[in-house]
Amino acid sequence: AQTVTQSQPEMSVQEAETVTLSCTYDTSESDYYLFWYKQPPSRQMILVIRQEAYKQQNATENRFSVNFQKAAKSFSLKISDSQLGDAAMYFCASIPTGTASKLTFGTGTRLQVTL
Amino acid sequence: DGGITQSPKYLFRKEGQNVTLSCEQNLNHDAMYWYRQDPGQGLRLIYYSQIVNDFQKGDIAEGYSVSREKKESFPLTVTSAQKNPTAFYLCASKPPGQGTPLHGYTFGSGTRLTVV
């Protein structure tokens, strides 16, 4: 079984600043993937970034990067140069490899971006 | 363009009624999923289906039913046995492959169900 924990229900950041959203997970699987999804007010789920657990290098997608600490089971998301359009709910999720695997989500962090 | 279509966008149900939420995909994905989203609880898995004519219960299946008669369609019925059905429902699918969900899931735009 997997669990994903997001301990920050809400976060706020000023435009152009950097913010880090926290996520911890627990799994008994040896190989898995980790994701950050963004859900804007439209409620459409958008994949932000993904990390393969067997890769030590942290994933980066433009202004978004992760700090993946496998031993600590931590997977935080850093948003640099925050923009108003970054305001949304952010969900951390994990899934083991395997055809029958299922995505498990955290409870989400609501990010506000202020001027 | 390929994608997942959920309908209706908003749905109102009277107490004691069954309602069916539609989910259709044209992505040729084998696996499909239904999640429920409540404030402060994230997304919780209701049912999922790996292939046609087969489906499994997720973490919160009580009060719900599904069918998978066609690869493209995975409707969810919210029955009168579901005591608190007001929520946002998301349908998702996963590409076929050898167990490498590198691209995560593709999500529909959701259905907001309200009991009146």
Contacts between the chains, C-beta under 8 A, distances in Angstrom:
chain1	res1	chain2	res2	distance
A	4	B	42	8.0
A	6	B	42	7.8
A	9	B	40	7.0
A	33	B	101	6.0
A	33	B	102	6.7
A	33	B	104	7.6
A	35	B	104	5.1
A	37	B	104	7.5
A	42	B	109	7.4
A	43	B	88	6.6
A	43	B	109	6.9
A	43	B	110	5.1
A	44	B	107	6.9
A	44	B	109	5.4
A	44	B	110	7.7
A	45	B	90	6.8
A	45	B	92	7.7
A	45	B	105	7.8
A	45	B	107	3.9
A	47	B	103	7.4
A	47	B	104	5.0
A	50	B	102	6.8
A	50	B	103	7.7
A	50	B	104	6.3
A	52	B	102	7.3
A	91	B	42	6.3
A	91	B	43	6.9
A	93	B	104	7.5
A	95	B	101	5.2
A	95	B	104	7.6
A	97	B	99	5.1
A	97	B	100	6.1
A	97	B	101	7.2
A	98	B	99	4.5
A	99	B	31	7.8
A	99	B	50	7.0
A	99	B	97	7.5
A	99	B	98	7.2
A	99	B	99	4.5
A	100	B	50	6.2
A	101	B	99	7.0
A	101	B	101	6.5
A	102	B	33	7.1
A	102	B	45	6.0
A	102	B	48	6.2
A	102	B	58	7.3
A	103	B	33	7.5
A	103	B	45	7.9
A	103	B	92	7.7
A	103	B	101	7.6
A	103	B	104	7.0
A	103	B	105	5.7
A	104	B	45	7.8
A	105	B	35	7.8
A	105	B	42	4.4
A	105	B	43	4.3
A	105	B	44	7.8
A	106	B	42	5.6
A	107	B	40	6.1
A	107	B	41	6.0
A	107	B	42	4.1
A	108	B	40	7.9
A	108	B	42	5.3
